[in-house]
Amino acid sequence: MKDIINKLLTNKVDSNEKVILELGCGNHKKVNNSIGIDAIDYPNVDICGDVFEVLKLIPDSTVDEVHSFHFIEHISDISGLIEELARVVKRNGIVGFTAPHFSNPYYYSDPTHKTFFGLYTFCYYSDCSLFSRRVPTYNVDIKFNLEKVSLNFKTDRSFFIRAGVKYIIGKLFNFSSYTKELYEDTLCYIFPCYEIHAILKRK
């Protein structure tokens, strides 16, 4: 595995490309030119293995961006993952997470889901000035700034009327930090949110 990782990283550097990782990429990547990592050897996976084992083989400060889509909720050690990402990501590098919101009724259907995510979850692992509510960091060595958090309301496109209504709801609640906090504090179980998207920037 180490030889594969070194070869992929060397090829990116030699071609003057950004080193972008997509964690838990599954059967298809969502980020162009990314290095796909997954525990299952799907056709588009570049590195097959446990995410912690793979990251441990990546040198310090070599990655420009990391993205994951509906992956992090399957990880029980969120602190360990973020700590390892802080090690491999370059200064000013970006880490993007998309995960089910805790009000998503489909979250409970998947027995492999381990962790809940809400508006403030990543505030526990980063410097956050986005919201009025403050949360403790439990003496974690903070190495990221939380740049953005958005609430995504969506449903299967075959339910086009429902999808349209949720699009409008998303626009309303994402209007400002205040409306996001109002939503999660008061309305999240009336209008369940499908997923949350967060962007962290390495200090």
C-alpha positions in Angstrom: 0.0 0.0 0.0 2.8 2.4 0.9 4.3 2.1 -2.7 0.9 2.8 -4.2 0.5 5.9 -2.1 4.0 7.2 -2.8 3.5 6.7 -6.6 0.1 8.5 -6.6 1.5 11.4 -4.6 4.7 11.6 -6.7 2.6 11.7 -9.9 0.5 14.6 -8.6 3.6 16.6 -7.6 5.4 15.9 -10.8 2.4 17.0 -12.9 2.0 20.1 -10.7 -1.5 19.0 -9.7 -3.2 19.6 -6.3 -3.2 16.5 -4.0 -6.8 15.9 -3.3 -8.1 13.0 -1.3 -11.7 11.7 -1.4 -12.4 9.5 1.6 -15.0 6.8 1.2 -15.4 7.5 -2.4 -17.4 4.3 -3.1 -18.2 3.2 -6.6 -17.7 6.7 -8.1 -15.8 9.9 -7.2 -17.5 13.2 -6.8 -14.3 15.3 -6.9 -12.4 15.4 -10.2 -8.7 14.4 -10.1 -9.0 13.2 -6.5 -7.3 10.1 -5.1 -10.1 7.9 -4.0 -9.8 6.0 -0.7 -12.3 3.3 0.3 -12.3 0.1 2.4 -14.0 -1.7 -0.5 -12.1 -2.2 -3.7 -14.6 -0.6 -6.1 -13.4 0.1 -9.7 -12.7 3.8 -9.1 -10.9 3.3 -5.8 -7.2 4.3 -6.0 -6.2 3.1 -2.5 -8.1 0.3 -0.9 -7.8 0.1 2.9 -8.8 1.4 6.3 -8.8 5.2 6.3 -6.6 5.4 9.4 -4.1 3.0 8.0 -3.9 4.8 4.7 -3.6 8.3 6.3 -0.8 7.1 8.5 1.3 6.3 5.4 0.9 9.8 4.0 3.7 12.3 4.8 3.0 15.4 6.9 1.7 18.5 5.1 1.4 16.9 1.6 -2.4 17.2 0.9 -4.1 20.3 -0.5 -7.7 19.2 -0.1 -9.7 16.4 1.5 -13.4 15.7 0.8 -15.9 13.1 2.0 -19.5 12.6 1.2 -21.6 10.5 3.6 -18.5 8.8 4.9 -17.7 10.4 8.3 -20.9 9.2 9.9 -19.5 5.6 9.6 -16.4 6.6 11.7 -16.5 6.2 15.5 -13.3 8.0 16.2 -14.0 11.5 14.8 -11.3 13.2 16.9 -8.7 10.7 15.7 -9.7 11.3 12.0 -9.6 15.1 12.3 -6.2 14.9 14.1 -4.8 12.8 11.3 -6.2 15.1 8.7 -4.6 18.0 10.4 -1.3 16.3 10.1 -1.4 15.5 6.4 -3.2 18.7 5.2 -1.0 21.7 4.2 -1.4 25.1 5.8 -4.5 26.8 4.4 -5.6 23.4 3.0 -9.3 22.6 2.9 -11.3 19.7 4.4 -14.9 19.3 3.3 -17.4 17.0 5.1 -20.9 16.1 3.9 -22.9 13.9 6.3 -26.5 13.2 7.3 -28.1 15.8 9.6 -29.3 14.3 12.9 -32.9 15.0 11.9 -32.7 13.0 8.7 -35.1 10.1 9.2 -33.1 7.9 6.8 -30.1 8.2 9.2 -31.5 5.5 11.4 -32.1 3.0 8.6 -28.4 2.3 8.1 -27.0 0.1 10.9 -23.4 1.1 9.9 -24.0 4.8 11.0 -22.1 5.6 14.2 -22.1 9.4 14.7 -24.7 12.1 14.6 -24.0 15.5 13.0 -25.6 18.9 13.5 -24.9 22.6 13.0 -22.4 22.8 15.8 -20.6 19.4 15.5 -17.5 20.7 13.8 -17.3 23.6 16.2 -16.0 21.1 18.7 -12.9 20.5 16.5 -12.2 24.0 15.1 -12.1 27.7 15.8 -15.7 28.8 15.0 -17.0 32.3 14.8 -20.0 31.5 12.6 -22.6 31.1 15.3 -23.7 32.9 18.5 -23.8 29.7 20.5 -20.4 28.6 21.8 -19.4 25.0 22.5 -16.4 23.6 24.4 -13.4 22.0 22.7 -12.4 19.8 25.6 -8.7 20.8 25.5 -8.4 19.6 21.9 -5.4 21.1 20.1 -7.4 23.1 17.5 -5.7 23.2 14.1 -8.7 24.2 11.8 -10.9 27.2 11.3 -14.5 26.4 10.5 -15.2 28.4 7.3 -18.7 27.4 6.4 -21.6 25.2 7.5 -24.7 24.7 5.3 -27.9 22.8 5.8 -29.0 20.8 2.7 -32.7 20.0 2.3 -33.4 17.5 -0.5 -35.3 14.3 -1.4 -35.4 11.9 -4.2 -35.8 13.8 -7.5 -38.8 11.6 -8.5 -40.7 13.5 -5.8 -40.3 16.7 -7.8 -42.9 18.8 -5.9 -41.5 17.7 -2.5 -38.0 18.5 -3.8 -39.0 21.9 -4.9 -40.5 22.7 -1.5 -37.3 21.5 0.2 -35.2 23.7 -2.1 -37.2 26.8 -1.0 -36.9 25.7 2.7 -33.1 25.4 2.3 -32.8 28.8 0.8 -34.8 30.3 3.7 -32.9 28.6 6.5 -29.4 29.1 5.0 -30.0 32.8 4.6 -27.9 33.6 7.7 -26.3 32.1 10.7 -29.3 33.3 12.8 -31.8 31.4 10.6 -29.6 28.3 10.7 -29.5 28.4 14.5 -33.3 29.2 14.6 -33.9 26.1 12.4 -31.9 23.7 14.5 -33.1 25.1 17.9 -36.8 25.2 17.0 -37.8 23.7 13.7 -35.6 20.7 12.8 -38.1 18.1 13.7 -40.9 19.8 11.8 -38.7 20.2 8.6 -36.1 17.4 8.8 -32.8 18.3 7.1 -31.2 15.8 4.8 -27.5 16.6 5.3 -25.0 19.0 6.6 -22.0 20.4 4.7 -19.0 21.8 6.5 -15.7 23.3 5.3 -12.7 23.5 7.5 -9.4 25.3 6.7 -6.1 24.3 8.1 -4.4 27.0 10.1 
